[in-house]
Amino acid sequence: MEVVQNEQTCKKAHLAIQDTLDVVGGKWKLILISILRNGPFRFKELSREAGITPRILSKELKELEMNGLVTRTVCDTRPITVEYALTDYSESLSEVIMAMHKWGTEHRERIKKEW
C-alpha cells in the first residue's frame, strides 16, 4: 500500500513540475519575467534588453499574458506604443526565480573554479 501511495505522490509531483514548465519553460520566459521585475517596458525596449527577436518576443509575451503573468497596455501615443508589465499573480514566481538565480550564481562560480 505504501509503495502505491509513493508512486501516486511521485506522479503528482511530476505533473506539478510539468505544469510549471508548461507556463514558464523555454529559453525566454523567465528571462522576460526577470527583466519586467524592474518595471514596465515597451516592446522594442524589451526586445533590446532581452536580446530577442520581435517575432519570438511576441510569441513569448502572448503566452505569458495568456497565463496571467504579464499585462499588455496599448498607450495612447503617436505612434501607438505597447507596454508590458508583470501582474500581481506573477509575484507567485518570486521564490522560484530567486532560487534559480541563487543556484545559477553558485553554479557559475563552481564552474569558474574548475576551469
C-alpha positions in Angstrom: 0.0 0.0 0.0 2.8 2.4 0.9 4.6 1.8 -2.5 1.4 2.7 -4.4 1.0 5.9 -2.4 4.6 6.8 -3.0 4.1 6.2 -6.8 1.0 8.4 -6.8 2.8 11.2 -4.8 5.7 11.0 -7.3 3.3 11.1 -10.3 1.6 14.2 -8.8 4.9 15.9 -8.2 5.9 15.2 -11.9 2.6 16.7 -13.0 3.1 19.8 -10.9 6.6 20.3 -12.3 5.3 19.7 -15.9 2.5 22.3 -15.3 5.1 24.8 -14.1 7.3 24.1 -17.1 4.4 24.5 -19.5 3.9 28.0 -18.2 7.5 29.3 -17.7 9.6 26.8 -19.6 11.7 27.6 -22.6 14.6 29.9 -23.2 13.0 33.2 -22.7 10.0 33.3 -20.3 11.9 33.5 -17.0 14.3 36.0 -18.5 11.5 38.2 -19.6 9.8 38.0 -16.2 13.2 38.9 -14.6 13.5 41.9 -16.8 10.0 43.0 -16.2 10.5 42.9 -12.5 12.3 46.2 -13.0 9.1 47.8 -14.2 7.1 48.1 -17.4 8.9 48.0 -20.7 7.8 49.0 -24.2 8.0 46.2 -26.8 11.2 47.5 -28.5 12.9 48.2 -25.2 12.1 44.7 -24.0 13.4 43.2 -27.3 16.7 45.1 -26.9 17.1 44.3 -23.2 16.5 40.6 -23.7 18.3 40.3 -27.0 15.4 38.5 -28.5 13.8 38.9 -32.0 10.5 40.6 -32.2 8.8 37.5 -33.6 9.8 35.3 -30.7 9.2 38.1 -28.2 5.7 38.5 -29.4 5.0 34.8 -29.1 6.5 34.6 -25.6 4.6 37.6 -24.4 1.3 36.3 -25.7 1.9 33.0 -23.8 2.8 34.9 -20.6 -0.3 37.1 -21.0 -2.5 34.1 -21.6 -1.2 32.6 -18.3 -1.9 35.7 -16.4 1.7 36.7 -15.7 2.0 39.8 -18.0 -0.3 42.6 -18.9 -0.3 44.3 -22.3 -1.3 48.0 -22.4 -1.7 50.0 -25.6 -0.6 53.5 -24.9 -2.4 56.5 -26.4 0.7 57.9 -28.1 1.7 58.8 -31.7 2.9 56.4 -32.9 0.9 53.9 -30.8 3.2 52.0 -28.4 2.6 48.9 -26.3 3.8 48.5 -22.8 4.2 45.2 -20.9 4.2 44.7 -17.2 4.0 41.9 -14.7 0.7 41.2 -13.0 0.3 40.7 -9.2 0.0 37.0 -9.9 3.5 36.9 -11.4 4.7 37.6 -7.9 3.9 34.0 -7.0 7.0 33.1 -9.1 9.4 35.2 -7.0 10.7 32.4 -4.8 11.3 30.2 -7.9 13.2 33.0 -9.7 15.2 33.8 -6.6 16.1 30.2 -6.0 17.1 29.8 -9.7 19.2 33.0 -9.5 21.0 31.7 -6.4 21.6 28.3 -7.9 22.8 29.8 -11.2 25.2 32.1 -9.4 26.6 29.3 -7.3 26.9 27.0 -10.3 28.7 29.7 -12.4 31.2 30.2 -9.5 31.7 26.4 -9.2 32.4 26.1 -13.0 34.8 29.1 -12.9 36.8 27.4 -10.2 37.1 24.2 -12.1 38.4 25.9 -15.2 
